Amino acid sequence: MEHFDLCVIGGGPAGYAAAMRAIDLGKRTLLIERDRIGGTGIYNGALASKTLWEVAHRVSSTNALMHTRGREPFRLSWDEVGKAVNEAIFERKYLYACHMQMLANNKAGTMLFKHERGTGRFLSQDVIRIERPGFSTEIRADHFIIATGSRPRKVPEIPVDEQHIFTSDGIFAIDELPRSIVIIGAGVIGCEFATIFSNLGDTRVHLIDRADRILPFEDPDISDLVARNLERNGVIIHRSAKLDGIQVENGAVRYDLSYTDGRMETVHVEKALLSVGRTPNIEGLGLEHTGIERDAITGLIRVTDTRTSAPNIHVVGDATATNMLVNLGEMEGRHAVERIWQGKTEALSYDNVSTIMFLDPEVAGVGLNEQECRKRGLSYRMARIDYSCIARAIAMRRTKGFFKVLVSNDDEMRVLGMRAVGEHASSAIEAVALMMRLGTPIRELAEVVHPHPSITEGVQECARMLLGRSIFKPGVFEDRMQCYTWTPDVQNAVAAA
């Protein structure tokens, strides 16, 4: 029976990162993947959906210009859109294939790394069986990392068939752009697809939101701006709506809604997309042979900082059922390996993790937002500047959006969090994320000489506002700039002196 230092089950972003980190440390590693290396991170997740967003964003930008010139709108067929997505997938897949081939051809790599296609199932805490059609083998390993990813969550009363009613995985297989679509779920994935389809211009989009506003985990100023832009682009948002029923009738989709005010509504559309989260792939792993503790109600693996109750088995990425993001999965994969062989004891921190939502406009964030601070009863100071005050945004003719920076309500004024809404949002938050990690006070950002014109000058102006030395004064531009302090004993924000 072949023996390895580490066996990683799942070749998506988290599993692949774990395997490569183990190779760094000179450990003989087996990577098992039943389908395609790269997983959801490439084929029907981050890369594919963001490529879709980029294409749709360019179509929308082009049509905004065409509209000002009185010209007919520009349109792309779904075949043309799909070609761009497939090209992006191929390029990323090719990188993985070349990397693994070079590892296999490298003498040192051959000794340390092996890739096996198939499904893995535990026979005991240190033995696993690998199977694929016409092949079966068993291996032994000192340590295991479960990185089996996730799949779209389904709802029993919604008849998903991937022909009329799709999941966020199945939607990529549509033959052509639908004339109309309803999206069930107004979280990140649902709002991203609403943005994509509405920007492409040929689809009437309906978005069902059980809450009174989309993206309820974000501050109201963010969700309200995104909602206004979606509605301006023709999206119909059913707020405070309960889906009473959905079915396929005569090759189309009918859905029934009820509202909190007692209203009822029936709507007919061509297609539907179910977007209500994802669930981890942990079935069929033979976990019952490992002694791993699982939640009695959900059946999910009990995980503490990637560790399970079995000392030699870790879980990372979407399989943990939390923090289902590519960058976090990769971080967890590396962390698990370092816990095993480098004696790393400090727990993972998610406090300064940067995120981005591909909406219109895009939304990036790091750390706490206002509603999280208030929920914790944490006193803070806030500065916000509109993109219309930033030279680079004006030059790009992209003035929808704002920066918002939160700092501690003390003399140090250390960064608690930041939200960037608009063009270049993800690039603008990186310096602030580093400041949070290092505990750097906001005054350091105010002193940095930024290139001009640049979007990040807006972040610096937020820092200057907090210090009372901004170029534009919030008392003058109250509709475009804000600066105030919030404390737990005051229900409303108090304007800064």
PyMOL commands that set and color helices and strands:
alter all, ss='L'
color gray80, all
select helices_A, chain A and resi 13-24+39-41+46-68+78-105+107-112+170-173+188-200+220-232+287-289+317-320+326-341+370-376+387-389+391-396+425-428+430-438+442-447+457-467
alter helices_A, ss='H'
color red, helices_A
select strands_A, chain A and resi 2-9+29-33+113-117+119-122+127-132+135-146+150-152+165-167+180-184+204-208+236-238+241-249+252-259+264-269+271-274+278-280+313-315+354-357+363-367+380-386+402-408+415-421+481-486+494-495
alter strands_A, ss='S'
color yellow, strands_A
deselect
rebuild
show_as cartoon
